[in-house]
Amino acid sequence: MFLTVAATFGLVIWIVLWSIGVKGFDAFMLTALVLFLAATVRIVLPSLPGNRTD
């Protein structure tokens, strides 16, 4: 669910920036950054102290 929200947020950023005149590729790179950060948080979160289940 978290990655879906991040992807939607990133695509909204991409469309808004593209509509105000930012190059499409540059706006897409911000979307890719948002998705990369969300995936990183998703991978690292279970390994943090206090979140382990073993």
PDB file of N, CA, C, O and CB in Angstrom:
ATOM      1  N   MET A   1       0.830  -1.192   0.000  1.00  0.00           N
ATOM      2  CA  MET A   1       0.000   0.000   0.000  1.00  0.00           C
ATOM      3  C   MET A   1       0.872   1.253   0.000  1.00  0.00           C
ATOM      4  O   MET A   1       0.580   2.231  -0.689  1.00  0.00           O
ATOM      5  CB  MET A   1      -0.943   0.000   1.212  1.00  0.00           C
ATOM      6  N   PHE A   2       1.948   1.204   0.786  1.00  0.00           N
ATOM      7  CA  PHE A   2       2.847   2.350   0.888  1.00  0.00           C
ATOM      8  C   PHE A   2       3.479   2.682  -0.464  1.00  0.00           C
ATOM      9  O   PHE A   2       3.599   3.852  -0.825  1.00  0.00           O
ATOM     10  CB  PHE A   2       3.939   2.076   1.925  1.00  0.00           C
ATOM     11  N   LEU A   3       3.876   1.664  -1.201  1.00  0.00           N
ATOM     12  CA  LEU A   3       4.488   1.902  -2.512  1.00  0.00           C
ATOM     13  C   LEU A   3       3.459   2.426  -3.519  1.00  0.00           C
ATOM     14  O   LEU A   3       3.806   3.211  -4.402  1.00  0.00           O
ATOM     15  CB  LEU A   3       5.130   0.610  -3.042  1.00  0.00           C
ATOM     16  N   THR A   4       2.226   2.009  -3.396  1.00  0.00           N
ATOM     17  CA  THR A   4       1.171   2.515  -4.277  1.00  0.00           C
ATOM     18  C   THR A   4       0.928   3.995  -4.036  1.00  0.00           C
ATOM     19  O   THR A   4       0.771   4.766  -4.983  1.00  0.00           O
ATOM     20  CB  THR A   4      -0.128   1.728  -4.068  1.00  0.00           C
ATOM     21  N   VAL A   5       0.897   4.391  -2.778  1.00  0.00           N
ATOM     22  CA  VAL A   5       0.724   5.806  -2.438  1.00  0.00           C
ATOM     23  C   VAL A   5       1.915   6.615  -2.932  1.00  0.00           C
ATOM     24  O   VAL A   5       1.742   7.708  -3.469  1.00  0.00           O
ATOM     25  CB  VAL A   5       0.550   5.986  -0.914  1.00  0.00           C
ATOM     26  N   ALA A   6       3.127   6.084  -2.754  1.00  0.00           N
ATOM     27  CA  ALA A   6       4.326   6.785  -3.216  1.00  0.00           C
ATOM     28  C   ALA A   6       4.326   6.915  -4.742  1.00  0.00           C
ATOM     29  O   ALA A   6       4.704   7.961  -5.270  1.00  0.00           O
ATOM     30  CB  ALA A   6       5.594   6.047  -2.743  1.00  0.00           C
ATOM     31  N   ALA A   7       3.911   5.873  -5.447  1.00  0.00           N
ATOM     32  CA  ALA A   7       3.860   5.928  -6.908  1.00  0.00           C
ATOM     33  C   ALA A   7       2.826   6.947  -7.381  1.00  0.00           C
ATOM     34  O   ALA A   7       3.081   7.698  -8.323  1.00  0.00           O
ATOM     35  CB  ALA A   7       3.538   4.543  -7.484  1.00  0.00           C
ATOM     36  N   THR A   8       1.678   6.975  -6.742  1.00  0.00           N
ATOM     37  CA  THR A   8       0.645   7.948  -7.099  1.00  0.00           C
ATOM     38  C   THR A   8       1.130   9.367  -6.838  1.00  0.00           C
ATOM     39  O   THR A   8       0.949  10.254  -7.672  1.00  0.00           O
ATOM     40  CB  THR A   8      -0.647   7.676  -6.315  1.00  0.00           C
ATOM     41  N   PHE A   9       1.744   9.580  -5.683  1.00  0.00           N
ATOM     42  CA  PHE A   9       2.287  10.894  -5.345  1.00  0.00           C
ATOM     43  C   PHE A   9       3.358  11.310  -6.355  1.00  0.00           C
ATOM     44  O   PHE A   9       3.391  12.460  -6.792  1.00  0.00           O
ATOM     45  CB  PHE A   9       2.872  10.885  -3.920  1.00  0.00           C
ATOM     46  N   GLY A  10       4.222  10.381  -6.719  1.00  0.00           N
ATOM     47  CA  GLY A  10       5.268  10.683  -7.693  1.00  0.00           C
ATOM     48  C   GLY A  10       4.705  11.036  -9.056  1.00  0.00           C
ATOM     49  O   GLY A  10       5.202  11.951  -9.713  1.00  0.00           O
ATOM     50  N   LEU A  11       3.685  10.331  -9.485  1.00  0.00           N
ATOM     51  CA  LEU A  11       3.080  10.625 -10.782  1.00  0.00           C
ATOM     52  C   LEU A  11       2.353  11.970 -10.773  1.00  0.00           C
ATOM     53  O   LEU A  11       2.340  12.680 -11.778  1.00  0.00           O
ATOM     54  CB  LEU A  11       2.111   9.513 -11.174  1.00  0.00           C
ATOM     55  N   VAL A  12       1.751  12.313  -9.639  1.00  0.00           N
ATOM     56  CA  VAL A  12       1.111  13.626  -9.523  1.00  0.00           C
ATOM     57  C   VAL A  12       2.173  14.720  -9.620  1.00  0.00           C
ATOM     58  O   VAL A  12       1.975  15.723 -10.305  1.00  0.00           O
ATOM     59  CB  VAL A  12       0.321  13.744  -8.185  1.00  0.00           C
ATOM     60  N   ILE A  13       3.296  14.526  -8.935  1.00  0.00           N
ATOM     61  CA  ILE A  13       4.404  15.493  -9.025  1.00  0.00           C
ATOM     62  C   ILE A  13       4.861  15.630 -10.472  1.00  0.00           C
ATOM     63  O   ILE A  13       5.080  16.740 -10.959  1.00  0.00           O
ATOM     64  CB  ILE A  13       5.594  15.058  -8.125  1.00  0.00           C
ATOM     65  N   TRP A  14       5.005  14.492 -11.161  1.00  0.00           N
ATOM     66  CA  TRP A  14       5.468  14.497 -12.540  1.00  0.00           C
ATOM     67  C   TRP A  14       4.520  15.305 -13.431  1.00  0.00           C
ATOM     68  O   TRP A  14       4.973  16.140 -14.215  1.00  0.00           O
ATOM     69  CB  TRP A  14       5.597  13.061 -13.063  1.00  0.00           C
ATOM     70  N   ILE A  15       3.226  15.068 -13.319  1.00  0.00           N
ATOM     71  CA  ILE A  15       2.255  15.770 -14.157  1.00  0.00           C
ATOM     72  C   ILE A  15       2.228  17.263 -13.851  1.00  0.00           C
ATOM     73  O   ILE A  15       2.174  18.083 -14.768  1.00  0.00           O
ATOM     74  CB  ILE A  15       0.864  15.175 -13.964  1.00  0.00           C
ATOM     75  N   VAL A  16       2.266  17.624 -12.562  1.00  0.00           N
ATOM     76  CA  VAL A  16       2.235  19.039 -12.185  1.00  0.00           C
ATOM     77  C   VAL A  16       3.477  19.760 -12.679  1.00  0.00           C
ATOM     78  O   VAL A  16       3.375  20.844 -13.254  1.00  0.00           O
ATOM     79  CB  VAL A  16       2.112  19.189 -10.667  1.00  0.00           C
ATOM     80  N   LEU A  17       4.641  19.176 -12.464  1.00  0.00           N
ATOM     81  CA  LEU A  17       5.874  19.835 -12.911  1.00  0.00           C
ATOM     82  C   LEU A  17       5.926  19.945 -14.434  1.00  0.00           C
ATOM     83  O   LEU A  17       6.347  20.966 -14.976  1.00  0.00           O
ATOM     84  CB  LEU A  17       7.103  19.070 -12.399  1.00  0.00           C
ATOM     85  N   TRP A  18       5.499  18.889 -15.113  1.00  0.00           N
ATOM     86  CA  TRP A  18       5.510  18.900 -16.563  1.00  0.00           C
ATOM     87  C   TRP A  18       4.563  19.963 -17.105  1.00  0.00           C
ATOM     88  O   TRP A  18       4.847  20.591 -18.125  1.00  0.00           O
ATOM     89  CB  TRP A  18       5.133  17.526 -17.107  1.00  0.00           C
ATOM     90  N   SER A  19       3.436  20.167 -16.422  1.00  0.00           N
ATOM     91  CA  SER A  19       2.466  21.147 -16.901  1.00  0.00           C
ATOM     92  C   SER A  19       2.910  22.590 -16.674  1.00  0.00           C
ATOM     93  O   SER A  19       2.436  23.496 -17.360  1.00  0.00           O
ATOM     94  CB  SER A  19       1.142  20.919 -16.225  1.00  0.00           C
ATOM     95  N   ILE A  20       3.814  22.815 -15.720  1.00  0.00           N
ATOM     96  CA  ILE A  20       4.288  24.181 -15.490  1.00  0.00           C
ATOM     97  C   ILE A  20       5.581  24.482 -16.242  1.00  0.00           C
ATOM     98  O   ILE A  20       6.166  25.550 -16.061  1.00  0.00           O
ATOM     99  CB  ILE A  20       4.497  24.414 -14.007  1.00  0.00           C
ATOM    100  N   GLY A  21       6.028  23.562 -17.074  1.00  0.00           N
ATOM    101  CA  GLY A  21       7.129  23.869 -17.962  1.00  0.00           C
ATOM    102  C   GLY A  21       8.448  23.178 -17.683  1.00  0.00           C
ATOM    103  O   GLY A  21       9.420  23.404 -18.403  1.00  0.00           O
ATOM    104  N   VAL A  22       8.510  22.335 -16.649  1.00  0.00           N
ATOM    105  CA  VAL A  22       9.737  21.580 -16.385  1.00  0.00           C
ATOM    106  C   VAL A  22       9.828  20.473 -17.431  1.00  0.00           C
ATOM    107  O   VAL A  22       8.810  19.916 -17.842  1.00  0.00           O
ATOM    108  CB  VAL A  22       9.755  20.989 -14.918  1.00  0.00           C
ATOM    109  N   LYS A  23      11.035  20.160 -17.853  1.00  0.00           N
ATOM    110  CA  LYS A  23      11.210  19.092 -18.843  1.00  0.00           C
ATOM    111  C   LYS A  23      10.659  17.780 -18.301  1.00  0.00           C
ATOM    112  O   LYS A  23      10.766  17.500 -17.108  1.00  0.00           O
ATOM    113  CB  LYS A  23      12.702  18.933 -19.220  1.00  0.00           C
ATOM    114  N   GLY A  24      10.077  16.990 -19.169  1.00  0.00           N
ATOM    115  CA  GLY A  24       9.445  15.740 -18.765  1.00  0.00           C
ATOM    116  C   GLY A  24      10.397  14.767 -18.110  1.00  0.00           C
ATOM    117  O   GLY A  24      10.037  14.092 -17.145  1.00  0.00           O
ATOM    118  N   PHE A  25      11.614  14.692 -18.629  1.00  0.00           N
ATOM    119  CA  PHE A  25      12.594  13.763 -18.056  1.00  0.00           C
ATOM    120  C   PHE A  25      13.013  14.187 -16.660  1.00  0.00           C
ATOM    121  O   PHE A  25      13.172  13.341 -15.780  1.00  0.00           O
ATOM    122  CB  PHE A  25      13.820  13.663 -18.955  1.00  0.00           C
ATOM    123  N   ASP A  26      13.196  15.483 -16.442  1.00  0.00           N
ATOM    124  CA  ASP A  26      13.574  15.980 -15.127  1.00  0.00           C
ATOM    125  C   ASP A  26      12.479  15.719 -14.103  1.00  0.00           C
ATOM    126  O   ASP A  26      12.762  15.336 -12.968  1.00  0.00           O
ATOM    127  CB  ASP A  26      13.885  17.469 -15.192  1.00  0.00           C
ATOM    128  N   ALA A  27      11.245  15.923 -14.501  1.00  0.00           N
ATOM    129  CA  ALA A  27      10.130  15.640 -13.607  1.00  0.00           C
ATOM    130  C   ALA A  27      10.043  14.145 -13.314  1.00  0.00           C
ATOM    131  O   ALA A  27       9.729  13.746 -12.193  1.00  0.00           O
ATOM    132  CB  ALA A  27       8.814  16.142 -14.214  1.00  0.00           C
ATOM    133  N   PHE A  28      10.320  13.322 -14.320  1.00  0.00           N
ATOM    134  CA  PHE A  28      10.300  11.877 -14.114  1.00  0.00           C
ATOM    135  C   PHE A  28      11.405  11.438 -13.159  1.00  0.00           C
ATOM    136  O   PHE A  28      11.218  10.494 -12.391  1.00  0.00           O
ATOM    137  CB  PHE A  28      10.443  11.150 -15.448  1.00  0.00           C
ATOM    138  N   MET A  29      12.538  12.103 -13.198  1.00  0.00           N
ATOM    139  CA  MET A  29      13.624  11.747 -12.278  1.00  0.00           C
ATOM    140  C   MET A  29      13.210  11.993 -10.832  1.00  0.00           C
ATOM    141  O   MET A  29      13.608  11.238  -9.946  1.00  0.00           O
ATOM    142  CB  MET A  29      14.898  12.548 -12.608  1.00  0.00           C
ATOM    143  N   LEU A  30      12.420  13.032 -10.575  1.00  0.00           N
ATOM    144  CA  LEU A  30      11.900  13.241  -9.222  1.00  0.00           C
ATOM    145  C   LEU A  30      10.935  12.123  -8.831  1.00  0.00           C
ATOM    146  O   LEU A  30      10.923  11.685  -7.681  1.00  0.00           O
ATOM    147  CB  LEU A  30      11.197  14.607  -9.120  1.00  0.00           C
ATOM    148  N   THR A  31      10.136  11.668  -9.777  1.00  0.00           N
ATOM    149  CA  THR A  31       9.243  10.539  -9.525  1.00  0.00           C
ATOM    150  C   THR A  31      10.040   9.290  -9.197  1.00  0.00           C
ATOM    151  O   THR A  31       9.698   8.552  -8.274  1.00  0.00           O
ATOM    152  CB  THR A  31       8.337  10.284 -10.732  1.00  0.00           C
ATOM    153  N   ALA A  32      11.096   9.057  -9.951  1.00  0.00           N
ATOM    154  CA  ALA A  32      11.950   7.902  -9.695  1.00  0.00           C
ATOM    155  C   ALA A  32      12.607   8.004  -8.314  1.00  0.00           C
ATOM    156  O   ALA A  32      12.756   6.996  -7.623  1.00  0.00           O
ATOM    157  CB  ALA A  32      13.025   7.780 -10.790  1.00  0.00           C
ATOM    158  N   LEU A  33      12.995   9.199  -7.916  1.00  0.00           N
ATOM    159  CA  LEU A  33      13.579   9.402  -6.595  1.00  0.00           C
ATOM    160  C   LEU A  33      12.576   9.077  -5.494  1.00  0.00           C
ATOM    161  O   LEU A  33      12.926   8.422  -4.513  1.00  0.00           O
ATOM    162  CB  LEU A  33      14.073  10.839  -6.448  1.00  0.00           C
ATOM    163  N   VAL A  34      11.344   9.524  -5.646  1.00  0.00           N
ATOM    164  CA  VAL A  34      10.300   9.229  -4.653  1.00  0.00           C
ATOM    165  C   VAL A  34      10.086   7.724  -4.553  1.00  0.00           C
ATOM    166  O   VAL A  34       9.988   7.189  -3.448  1.00  0.00           O
ATOM    167  CB  VAL A  34       8.969   9.938  -5.021  1.00  0.00           C
ATOM    168  N   LEU A  35      10.013   7.038  -5.680  1.00  0.00           N
ATOM    169  CA  LEU A  35       9.819   5.590  -5.668  1.00  0.00           C
ATOM    170  C   LEU A  35      11.017   4.860  -5.070  1.00  0.00           C
ATOM    171  O   LEU A  35      10.845   3.882  -4.342  1.00  0.00           O
ATOM    172  CB  LEU A  35       9.561   5.087  -7.078  1.00  0.00           C
ATOM    173  N   PHE A  36      12.221   5.321  -5.369  1.00  0.00           N
ATOM    174  CA  PHE A  36      13.426   4.718  -4.816  1.00  0.00           C
ATOM    175  C   PHE A  36      13.464   4.871  -3.295  1.00  0.00           C
ATOM    176  O   PHE A  36      13.788   3.922  -2.581  1.00  0.00           O
ATOM    177  CB  PHE A  36      14.675   5.348  -5.445  1.00  0.00           C
ATOM    178  N   LEU A  37      13.132   6.067  -2.801  1.00  0.00           N
ATOM    179  CA  LEU A  37      13.125   6.292  -1.355  1.00  0.00           C
ATOM    180  C   LEU A  37      12.044   5.452  -0.668  1.00  0.00           C
ATOM    181  O   LEU A  37      12.272   4.921   0.420  1.00  0.00           O
ATOM    182  CB  LEU A  37      12.908   7.783  -1.052  1.00  0.00           C
ATOM    183  N   ALA A  38      10.887   5.330  -1.286  1.00  0.00           N
ATOM    184  CA  ALA A  38       9.813   4.517  -0.708  1.00  0.00           C
ATOM    185  C   ALA A  38      10.210   3.042  -0.658  1.00  0.00           C
ATOM    186  O   ALA A  38       9.939   2.363   0.333  1.00  0.00           O
ATOM    187  CB  ALA A  38       8.515   4.687  -1.517  1.00  0.00           C
ATOM    188  N   ALA A  39      10.841   2.548  -1.700  1.00  0.00           N
ATOM    189  CA  ALA A  39      11.286   1.155  -1.712  1.00  0.00           C
ATOM    190  C   ALA A  39      12.372   0.924  -0.671  1.00  0.00           C
ATOM    191  O   ALA A  39      12.402  -0.122  -0.023  1.00  0.00           O
ATOM    192  CB  ALA A  39      11.797   0.765  -3.104  1.00  0.00           C
ATOM    193  N   THR A  40      13.265   1.896  -0.509  1.00  0.00           N
ATOM    194  CA  THR A  40      14.318   1.778   0.491  1.00  0.00           C
ATOM    195  C   THR A  40      13.735   1.721   1.894  1.00  0.00           C
ATOM    196  O   THR A  40      14.155   0.902   2.712  1.00  0.00           O
ATOM    197  CB  THR A  40      15.295   2.941   0.375  1.00  0.00           C
ATOM    198  N   VAL A  41      12.775   2.583   2.173  1.00  0.00           N
ATOM    199  CA  VAL A  41      12.127   2.569   3.486  1.00  0.00           C
ATOM    200  C   VAL A  41      11.418   1.241   3.703  1.00  0.00           C
ATOM    201  O   VAL A  41      11.481   0.677   4.796  1.00  0.00           O
ATOM    202  CB  VAL A  41      11.128   3.738   3.619  1.00  0.00           C
ATOM    203  N   ARG A  42      10.752   0.742   2.685  1.00  0.00           N
ATOM    204  CA  ARG A  42      10.025  -0.528   2.781  1.00  0.00           C
ATOM    205  C   ARG A  42      10.967  -1.694   3.076  1.00  0.00           C
ATOM    206  O   ARG A  42      10.605  -2.611   3.813  1.00  0.00           O
ATOM    207  CB  ARG A  42       9.256  -0.797   1.485  1.00  0.00           C
ATOM    208  N   ILE A  43      12.169  -1.664   2.509  1.00  0.00           N
ATOM    209  CA  ILE A  43      13.131  -2.744   2.713  1.00  0.00           C
ATOM    210  C   ILE A  43      13.800  -2.630   4.081  1.00  0.00           C
ATOM    211  O   ILE A  43      14.013  -3.644   4.745  1.00  0.00           O
ATOM    212  CB  ILE A  43      14.189  -2.732   1.605  1.00  0.00           C
ATOM    213  N   VAL A  44      14.133  -1.418   4.510  1.00  0.00           N
ATOM    214  CA  VAL A  44      14.904  -1.215   5.731  1.00  0.00           C
ATOM    215  C   VAL A  44      14.035  -1.269   6.984  1.00  0.00           C
ATOM    216  O   VAL A  44      14.514  -1.683   8.040  1.00  0.00           O
ATOM    217  CB  VAL A  44      15.624   0.111   5.669  1.00  0.00           C
ATOM    218  N   LEU A  45      12.794  -0.869   6.894  1.00  0.00           N
ATOM    219  CA  LEU A  45      11.928  -0.754   8.065  1.00  0.00           C
ATOM    220  C   LEU A  45      11.843  -2.032   8.911  1.00  0.00           C
ATOM    221  O   LEU A  45      11.912  -1.927  10.136  1.00  0.00           O
ATOM    222  CB  LEU A  45      10.553  -0.367   7.622  1.00  0.00           C
ATOM    223  N   PRO A  46      11.698  -3.217   8.337  1.00  0.00           N
ATOM    224  CA  PRO A  46      11.624  -4.416   9.183  1.00  0.00           C
ATOM    225  C   PRO A  46      12.924  -4.724   9.931  1.00  0.00           C
ATOM    226  O   PRO A  46      12.888  -5.439  10.932  1.00  0.00           O
ATOM    227  CB  PRO A  46      11.249  -5.604   8.338  1.00  0.00           C
ATOM    228  N   SER A  47      14.054  -4.213   9.484  1.00  0.00           N
ATOM    229  CA  SER A  47      15.336  -4.512  10.104  1.00  0.00           C
ATOM    230  C   SER A  47      15.703  -3.581  11.251  1.00  0.00           C
ATOM    231  O   SER A  47      16.680  -3.825  11.959  1.00  0.00           O
ATOM    232  CB  SER A  47      16.401  -4.460   9.078  1.00  0.00           C
ATOM    233  N   LEU A  48      14.941  -2.534  11.435  1.00  0.00           N
ATOM    234  CA  LEU A  48      15.249  -1.578  12.495  1.00  0.00           C
ATOM    235  C   LEU A  48      14.946  -2.180  13.864  1.00  0.00           C
ATOM    236  O   LEU A  48      14.048  -3.012  13.994  1.00  0.00           O
ATOM    237  CB  LEU A  48      14.455  -0.278  12.297  1.00  0.00           C
ATOM    238  N   PRO A  49      15.694  -1.758  14.885  1.00  0.00           N
ATOM    239  CA  PRO A  49      15.420  -2.270  16.230  1.00  0.00           C
ATOM    240  C   PRO A  49      13.987  -1.940  16.663  1.00  0.00           C
ATOM    241  O   PRO A  49      13.485  -0.845  16.412  1.00  0.00           O
ATOM    242  CB  PRO A  49      16.428  -1.685  17.241  1.00  0.00           C
ATOM    243  N   GLY A  50      13.355  -2.890  17.305  1.00  0.00           N
ATOM    244  CA  GLY A  50      11.984  -2.705  17.756  1.00  0.00           C
ATOM    245  C   GLY A  50      10.958  -3.240  16.773  1.00  0.00           C
ATOM    246  O   GLY A  50       9.786  -3.372  17.126  1.00  0.00           O
ATOM    247  N   ASN A  51      11.363  -3.548  15.557  1.00  0.00           N
ATOM    248  CA  ASN A  51      10.439  -4.058  14.552  1.00  0.00           C
ATOM    249  C   ASN A  51      10.694  -5.515  14.213  1.00  0.00           C
ATOM    250  O   ASN A  51      10.037  -6.067  13.330  1.00  0.00           O
ATOM    251  CB  ASN A  51      10.529  -3.227  13.303  1.00  0.00           C
ATOM    252  N   ARG A  52      11.637  -6.148  14.898  1.00  0.00           N
ATOM    253  CA  ARG A  52      11.951  -7.537  14.604  1.00  0.00           C
ATOM    254  C   ARG A  52      10.926  -8.465  15.246  1.00  0.00           C
ATOM    255  O   ARG A  52      10.411  -8.180  16.327  1.00  0.00           O
ATOM    256  CB  ARG A  52      13.360  -7.882  15.090  1.00  0.00           C
ATOM    257  N   THR A  53      10.637  -9.559  14.585  1.00  0.00           N
ATOM    258  CA  THR A  53       9.633 -10.481  15.085  1.00  0.00           C
ATOM    259  C   THR A  53      10.250 -11.809  15.524  1.00  0.00           C
ATOM    260  O   THR A  53       9.508 -12.737  15.845  1.00  0.00           O
ATOM    261  CB  THR A  53       8.578 -10.723  14.021  1.00  0.00           C
ATOM    262  N   ASP A  54      11.586 -11.936  15.551  1.00  0.00           N
ATOM    263  CA  ASP A  54      12.196 -13.229  15.919  1.00  0.00           C
ATOM    264  C   ASP A  54      12.537 -13.304  17.353  1.00  0.00           C
ATOM    265  O   ASP A  54      13.053 -14.323  17.812  1.00  0.00           O
ATOM    266  CB  ASP A  54      13.421 -13.486  15.123  1.00  0.00           C
TER     267      ASP A  54
END
